[in-house]
Amino acid sequence: MLRPIGVLRGASSARLRQRLDRALADNTDVVVDLGSVPSVDSTGLGVMIHATKTARTHCRSLTFAAPSARVKAMIERTRLQSVVTLSSSVEAAMERIR
């Protein structure tokens, strides 16, 4: 499980992308706990899309869990909920990959 902290933009998005790429290359199903991410910009959304495509290529499960209301609204406003897998809680996301 990955737990980014703070706003996902620029450099923080690049760090998350590297961590996701490593986890997915290790053939691991991944849950990203967004509970400590108050907001996300277009770069962060791009990382989410890239990671989702990478996960699908490797036949892995990737779930973004516990997004704040603001992050969830941004995902819905950009219609990415049809692209990325969201879960309302970390516990529910972990159940999906067991």
N, C-alpha and C positions, 0 to 999 in steps of 0.2 A: 504494500500500500504506500502511496505517495501522499504527502501532506504539505503542499505549498502554503506559505504564509505570506500575506500581504497582497497588494494589488498585482495582478498578472499583466505586465506590460514590459516592453523592451527587454532588458537584461534578465529580469525574472522569468519572462516567458522563454527566453533562450535556455536558461538553466533547466526549466521544467521539460523542455523539448529534449534536451540531452538525457535527462533522467528517464523519460518515457522511452526514448529510443533504446537505451541500454536495457531497460526492463523487458521491453517487447522483443528485443533481439535474443534475450535469454529464454525465450519461449515461456514467458510468465503471463498469466492473466493478471490484469492490473485494475486496482481501484484507486481513483484519485479523490481524496477527501478535500472538497472545496470549502469546508466549513470555516476556514480561517482566511478565505479570500473575499474581501469586501467588494471588489469590482474587477472587471476584466476589460481590456481594450481589444482593438481589432487584431493586434499581434497575438494576444492570448487566445482569442477565438481561433486564429489560424493554427496555433499549436494544437488546439483541441481537434480540429479537422484533420491535420496532418497525422496526429497520433491515432485517430480513429481509422484512417485509411491504412496506416502501417499495421495496426492490430488486425484488421480484416485480411490484409495480405498474408500475415503470419498465422491466420486462423486462431487468433487470440481474442479474449474478452477484455474490453476496456470500458469501465463505467466511471462516470464523474458523479460523485456522491455529495449529498448535503450542501447544494449550492445555496448561497444567501438569496434573499428575495431579489436583490439587485442583479446578481449574476444570472439567476434564472430568468429574470425579465429580459436581460440582454440576449440570452440564448434564444428565448422565444421571439423577441423582436426581430432577430436576424434569421429566424426559422431554422435554427440549427438543431432543434429538438428532433427533427426528422433525420438528422445525420449522426449526432452523438447520442450515446446511451446515458440517460440521467437516472439517478436514484435519489429518493428523498432522504435516505439515511445511509450511513456507512454500513450499518448492520444488514440492511436489505441488499446492498450492493455485494457484500461479502457472501451472502446466501446464494446469490446468482452464480458465483464462480465456484462454489463447492460441489 
